[in-house]
Amino acid sequence: MAVDLEKLEQLLTNKLREKFGDAIRDVSEYRGELSVDVDREVVLDVCRMLKDDPDFQFDHLSYVSCADWSAQGKTPRYTVYWDLYSVPRTHRVRVRAAVPEEDPTVSSVTSIWRSANFMEREAFDMFGVIFQGHPDLRRILMPDDWEGHPLRKDFPLGGVKSFYFKRATDPGAGEPPDLIPRIRRQESDI
């Protein structure tokens, strides 16, 4: 069943602007994808409406992500994205909210879609955006003691050189933990 994007865009615009007014910044279509730009203060309410409204029924959260626009000199620095899909109506929409660097917080949507849990944790871990109301906001990809957020544009690209030890039969295996790490060549498979 083909989705009439023009009709869906008009319906989204009318219903969202009627309920949220100027907090809906823009509803647009680009290359067959609909996007709704909203103020971060209304993200939770907009998402709840998009899920519960019978005209939309966005019952599936496909993805949560973030972008850092500092390299392009844009402000606010971050944009958080929620990609939604309606299984019964087979249409999609992307909800976007700008998040400033000084206060990188936005509401968690885990109360609407439980699948947001790990995706929000990843955005927190990689970008440092704090999802208020998240039930367990902690790092998911990086170690707990990691400093910084690797997908921020100001994160250093260098890092430490990787090293490893060969199998236990190798004379260098089992070296003491206080030994200064060094780069080693692998002569054969483990």
C-alpha positions in Angstrom: 0.0 0.0 0.0 1.6 3.3 -1.1 1.7 6.1 1.3 0.5 9.5 0.1 3.3 11.7 1.5 1.6 15.0 0.7 -1.5 13.9 2.5 0.5 12.6 5.5 2.6 15.8 5.6 -0.5 18.0 5.7 -2.2 15.8 8.3 1.0 15.9 10.5 1.3 19.7 10.1 -2.3 20.4 11.0 -2.6 18.1 14.0 0.7 18.9 15.5 0.5 22.6 15.0 -3.1 22.5 16.4 -1.9 20.8 19.6 1.6 22.2 20.1 1.6 25.5 18.2 5.0 27.1 17.7 6.8 24.2 19.4 6.5 22.5 16.0 9.3 24.2 14.1 8.8 22.6 10.7 7.2 19.6 8.9 9.0 18.8 5.7 9.5 16.2 3.0 12.8 15.5 1.4 13.5 12.6 -1.0 10.4 10.7 0.2 11.1 11.1 3.9 9.0 13.2 6.3 10.7 15.0 9.1 9.2 17.0 12.0 11.4 19.5 13.8 10.2 20.1 17.4 11.4 22.0 20.4 13.1 19.6 22.8 10.6 20.5 25.6 7.7 18.8 23.7 9.5 15.7 22.4 7.8 13.3 24.8 4.3 14.7 24.2 4.8 14.8 20.4 6.0 11.2 20.4 3.2 10.1 22.6 0.7 11.7 20.3 2.3 10.2 17.2 2.0 6.8 18.7 -1.5 7.1 20.2 -3.3 9.1 17.4 -5.3 6.7 15.2 -4.3 8.7 12.1 -0.6 8.0 12.7 -0.2 4.9 14.9 3.7 5.1 15.0 4.0 2.0 17.0 7.6 1.2 16.2 10.7 3.2 17.1 13.2 2.3 14.5 16.2 4.3 15.6 17.4 7.0 18.0 20.6 8.9 17.0 22.4 12.2 17.4 24.5 14.5 15.3 27.1 17.0 16.3 27.1 20.1 14.1 30.0 21.9 15.7 32.3 21.3 12.7 29.9 23.1 10.5 29.6 26.0 13.0 25.9 25.4 13.6 24.1 26.1 16.8 22.6 24.5 18.7 25.4 22.0 18.6 23.4 18.7 18.6 20.4 17.3 16.9 18.7 14.2 18.3 16.7 12.0 15.9 13.9 9.5 16.5 12.9 7.5 13.4 9.3 6.2 13.8 7.4 3.6 11.7 3.7 2.7 11.7 3.2 -1.1 11.1 -0.5 -0.8 10.5 -0.3 2.2 8.3 3.1 1.6 6.7 4.4 5.1 6.9 7.5 6.7 8.5 8.5 10.0 10.1 11.6 11.4 11.6 11.3 13.6 14.7 14.2 16.0 15.2 15.0 18.2 18.2 17.9 20.6 18.5 19.9 20.3 21.8 22.3 23.0 22.9 25.8 22.3 24.1 25.3 24.2 27.4 22.4 22.0 28.4 22.6 18.7 26.4 19.3 17.3 27.8 16.2 16.0 26.2 13.3 13.8 27.4 13.6 10.0 27.2 11.0 8.2 25.2 11.5 4.9 27.0 8.0 5.3 28.6 6.5 5.2 25.1 8.8 2.7 23.3 10.9 0.3 25.5 13.2 -0.2 22.5 14.5 3.3 23.1 16.5 2.1 26.1 19.7 0.9 24.5 19.5 3.4 21.6 19.4 6.3 24.1 22.2 4.8 26.1 24.3 4.7 22.9 23.6 8.3 22.1 24.5 9.3 25.7 27.7 7.3 25.5 28.8 8.5 22.1 27.6 12.2 22.3 27.0 13.0 25.9 23.3 13.9 25.4 21.4 13.2 28.6 18.0 11.6 28.3 15.9 12.8 31.2 13.7 10.1 32.7 15.7 7.3 31.3 15.5 4.3 33.7 19.2 3.3 33.4 21.3 5.9 31.6 24.9 4.7 31.7 27.6 3.8 29.2 26.9 1.0 26.8 29.8 0.8 24.4 32.7 2.5 26.2 34.2 1.3 29.5 32.7 3.0 32.6 35.9 4.9 33.3 36.2 6.3 29.7 36.6 10.0 29.6 34.7 11.9 26.9 32.3 11.0 24.1 33.9 9.5 21.0 31.5 10.8 18.3 31.7 14.4 19.4 33.6 16.4 16.7 36.1 17.8 19.3 37.1 14.3 20.5 40.8 13.6 19.7 41.3 11.3 16.8 44.6 9.8 18.1 44.5 7.5 21.0 46.8 4.8 22.3 48.5 2.3 20.0 47.0 -1.2 20.2 49.0 -4.1 21.5 48.4 -7.7 22.4 50.1 -10.8 23.7 50.4 -14.0 21.7 49.3 -17.4 23.0 50.5 -18.8 26.4 53.2 -20.9 24.9 55.0 -17.8 23.7 57.9 -16.6 26.0 56.4 -13.1 26.2 53.0 -14.4 27.4 51.9 -13.9 31.0 54.1 -10.8 31.5 53.5 -8.9 34.7 50.6 -6.4 34.7 52.8 -3.5 35.7 54.9 -3.9 32.6 54.8 -0.9 30.2 52.7 -1.9 27.2 54.5 -2.1 23.9 53.5 -2.9 20.4 54.2 -6.5 19.4 54.1 -8.2 16.0 52.0 -11.3 15.6 54.1 -14.0 14.0 51.3 -16.6 13.7 47.6 -17.1 14.5 46.6 -17.7 18.1 
